Amino acid sequence: MRGTVSLLLLLSVAACSRKRHDPDKFVSRITAGHAHACAELSTGRLACWGDDRAVHGADRAVSLPSPVEAPAEMKKPTIVASGDSTMVFDETSSKLFGRFTIETPLRARTSTFHGNSSTACALDVGGILQCTRETAAWLITVPTFAFKAFALSDTRACGITNVSEEVHCFDAEQVKGDTRIPGLEGSIAVGVGQSFACALSKGRTLSCWGKNDVGQLGNGSTIEQARPVRVVGLEGVHSFALGRSHACAILHDWTLWCWGDNTHGELADGTHEPNGVPRPIPGLFDVAEIALGDDFTCVRTNDRDHAARCWGKNDRGQAGDGTMLDRAVPSFVKF
């Protein structure tokens, strides 16, 4: 009898493994907005979950706790979720869904679309920042120099200039003003949270500045910093992302480290206590991509499952696991 039970358990585990190890559900890209996330699957399918207003329109006051097919009318489209919007584009055209739905003349770079609660912006192929606000036209309204990268939150926007590789920030609400952030020459990536920002150097170290009430600057304190300070304990940063008040980074060994706010379990440590020092996420390896929403975190892994996992705030279904309960540990997105 015991042998029979053991055999049944083994068969059950094997069946579950086979079910999750489905090549048709391999995730090749993942991005996140304020309260929604989207993914591209290996089959070319586009799927989104969370706040449906950011996917199918502002009049859709519903939640999507499980992924649904995303709108796409293009060949081999790419999808990017950001702010309260979702952009789908291919090599020749782009369309914006969510807070406002418009066809755009913009040929955007795949990694440079960002939105917030009132504005959507993207870099064109020449590095010029173009923005729109619920109109049918894209407006070139931002400083005249070209950017190689930029990031946008509800309050601030920052970009890295093409030539000098300096970090410049400006008011996101008015889309104007310009402040050069000292000491960040040669930066290769920039991110913006609610009231803080970070930049990645060519030496693969991360520096942050701004509000620090829950340790979001990662320097071991909760003191606000007007100038960039080094995030402690992180060397060989491959990539990073910022949420409303938390941050995560993938290191060269493909482990994931997070810090800052943990009210909804954003740091995946099983608690709800903030942490001002980066710590590794237990049980996560081969992390290939991270996407942070306001108060939740998603990753794409390069293990045998090529899966997506999310955790943190889940009141709109941001975890994509079929529930609407906050998750303090990583949960598989159920495609």
N, C-alpha and C positions, 0 to 999 in steps of 0.2 A: 504493500500500500504506500509506504513511504517513497519507494522508488517511482511509483506511478505519479505521486504528487510532485516529486522533483522533476520528472520528465515534463509534466504539464506546465510547471513554472518555467522551465527552460524554453518550451515551445512558445509560451506566452511572451517571454522577454524577446525571443527571436522575432516573433510577429510584430511586436511594437517597434523593434529596431528597423525591421524592413519597412514598416509603414512610414517612419520618419525619414529613412534613407531613400527618398524618392527623387530621382534626377529631374523630374518635371517640376519639382518645387524648389530647386536650388535657387538661392537668392544671389543675384549678381550686383545689386546696388540697393542701398537704403538711405532715405533722407527723412527729416522730421520738421514739422512746423510747430506752431504754438501748442496745439493739442491734437495733431494728427500726424501720421507717418505714411510713407509710400515706399514701395519696393518694385524693382524690376526682377522678374524671374528668368531663368535660363531659356525658357520657351518663348520669351518676348512678351509674355503677359505682364501687364501693369496692374498693381493692386494697392489699395489704400485702406486705412482703418483709423478710427478715432472720431474726431469732430467732422461730421459730414458737410458742415457749412463751408469748410475749406476745400472740399472736393467737388461737390455738386451745386454749391451756391448758398448765398447768405440766407435764403428763405428755408433751408433744410435744417430745422432745429432738431436733428436726430443724432444719435450716436451710432458708431459702427464698431462694435466690440470684436468683430471678426473681419478680415480683409474682404473687400468687394472689388470687382473689376473697375479700374479707373477709366475715365473717358479718354479715348485716343482715336484719332481718325487719320493717322499717318503711318508710313512704312518705317519700321525699325525706330520707333520713338524712344526718347529718353524722358524720364519723369523726375521732377524735383519738388519736394514739399518744403515750404518755408513760410513762416508767419501764418497768416490766415488764407494762404493761396497755394495753388498747385500749378506748376508750369509743365506742359508737355511739348516737346519740340523734336524735330529731326534736323537734317542738314540744310533744309530750305525754308522751314517755317516754324512758328511757335504759336501756342495758344495758352492763355491764362484762364484758369478756373478758380472757383472759390468765392472770395469776397466780391470779385467782379470777374465776369467772363468776357474776354475780348480776344480777337485775332490780333497778333502783333506783327509788325514788319521786322522785328528784331531777330537777328541770327546770333543767339546768345551762346556763350561758352557754357559747356555742360555743368561746370562747378561754380558758376558765378551768378546764379539767380538767388535773390534773397527778398523776403517780404516781411512786413510787420502788420499791425492792425489797420493801417490806413494807406500804406504805400507798397508798391512792388518795384524792385529795381534789378537791373542786370547789366553786365558789361557786354557791349557789342564786340565784334571781332577786332576792332581797333583799340579796345580798352577804354572806350568812353562810357561813362556810367549814364544809363538811361532809366528814367523812372516814370511811373504812371500813378494816378489816383482816380480810380473809377471813371476813367474816360477812355475813349477809343484810340487815343494817340499817345505815343511814348514821347516824353519830353526830355530833352537834354538840359538838365537844370543844375548839374553838380559841377564843382570846380573843373577848370578847363584842361588840366593835365590828365594823362591817361593812367589807368590803374592796371596792375597785373593781377590783383586780387582785392576783394572787399567783403565786408560783412555788415549786417544791418540788424538793429533791434528797434523797439518802439521809440527809444529816446535818442540813440546815437548810431552813427555809421562810421566805419573806419575803412581805409583802403591803403594798399601799398603801391606807391608810384612806380611806373614802368622803368624810368631811367635811373633815378637816385635810390630806389628801393627804400624810401622813407615811409613811415606810417603817418598818415594824416587822418584826422577825425573831424566830423562835422555834425550839426544838429539834424537828426533824422526826421523830426516832425516838420521842420521848415525846409528841409533839404537845402541848407545853406550854411555858410560859415566854414572856417577851415582852421584847424589847430594842428601844428606839427608836434608829434610826440617825440621828445628827445631820447637819444640813446638806443634807438631801434633801427639804425641804418643797416641795410642788408637783410631785412626780414623777408621770410619766404611765405608766411601765412599769417592771417589775422582773424580773430574772432571777437564778437561783441555779445555780452549778456545784457541783463536789464540795466545795470548801472556799473558795469565793469567790462574790461576788455583784456585780451591777451594777444601776444605776437610770438611767433616761432622764429628763431634765428637760424642762420645757415649752420651754426654749430650744434643745432638740434637741442637747444635749451629753450625753455618757455618763460616769458616774463609777463606779468599782469599788473594792472593798475585800476584804481577806482574804488567803489564801495567794497567793504570787507567784513560786514556784520556777521556773516556765517562762515567766514574763512574761505570765501570763493577765490581769493588771490593765491591761496596755496602756500603762503609763506610762514605758516605757523602762528599767525596772530589774527586779531579781528579789528585791526586799526586801518582805517581808510588810507589809501596811498595815491597821491597826486601824480607821482612818477612811477614808471615800471619797476617792479621788484621781481627777483628770480623766484620761480616756483621751486620749493625745496625738494630734494631727493629724486628729481627726474633728470636722467641723462639719456641721450639717444632717443628723443621724442620723434616718432614717425609722423603722427598726426594728432590733432586735438579738436575738441568741440566744446561749446559753451551752451548751457541752458539759461534759465532765468537767473539762478543764483548758485548753480553748481557747474562743475567742469570735469572733463575726462580726457585722458590722453592714452594713445597706443604707443608703447615703447618698441625699440628695435627687436625685442624678443617676442613681439606680438601679444604681450600681456596688456591688460587694461587697468589703468589707475584713475581713481576719481576722488574728488574733494568738494567741500562747500556744503550747501544746504542738503538736508536729508529728511525733510518733513514728511515726504511721501515715500521714502525708501529709495531715493534717487541713487544712493551710493551702494546699494545692493549688499549691505553688510548685515542685514537682518535686523537693524535697529532704525530709529528715527532721530538719531543724534547727529548734529552737524560735525564736520571734521575739517580743520584748517590745514591738514597735511595730507598729501596724496597717499592713498593706500590701494593695493591691488584688489581687484574683484575676485573673490574666491571661485574656483571651478571654471573660470573662463580662460581658454587658451586659443591660439591661432585666430585672434581677433583681427579681422581685415579692415573693418570700417565701423565708425561710430556716428550716431546721429542723436542729437539732444534736442528735446522739445523744452517747453517751459519748465516742467517739473518731472520729466520722465526721460529715460535713456533707452536707446536701442542700439544693437550691434549686429553686424554680419560676420559670421565666422568662416574660416577656410578649412574647417575640419571635414570629415567625410560627409556630413549632412549639409554643408553650405547653408546653414539655417540662419534665421533671424530670431533674436530674443529681445524682449523689452521688459522694463520694470519701472516702478515709480508711480506717479499719479495715474489713475485709471478711471476717472469719473466719466470720461467720454469714450472709453474703450481703447485708450492709447497703447495698452499692452498687446492688443490684437490676439488675445488668447481666448476670446469668447466670453469674458467676464467684464465686470465693471467695478472690481475691487482693487484697491492699491496693492502693488506687488513690491515687497522689500527684497526680493531675490529675482534673478533672471527667469523669465517665463517664455517658452517657445511661442512664436507667432503661428497661428493655425491657419495655413493657407488651404 
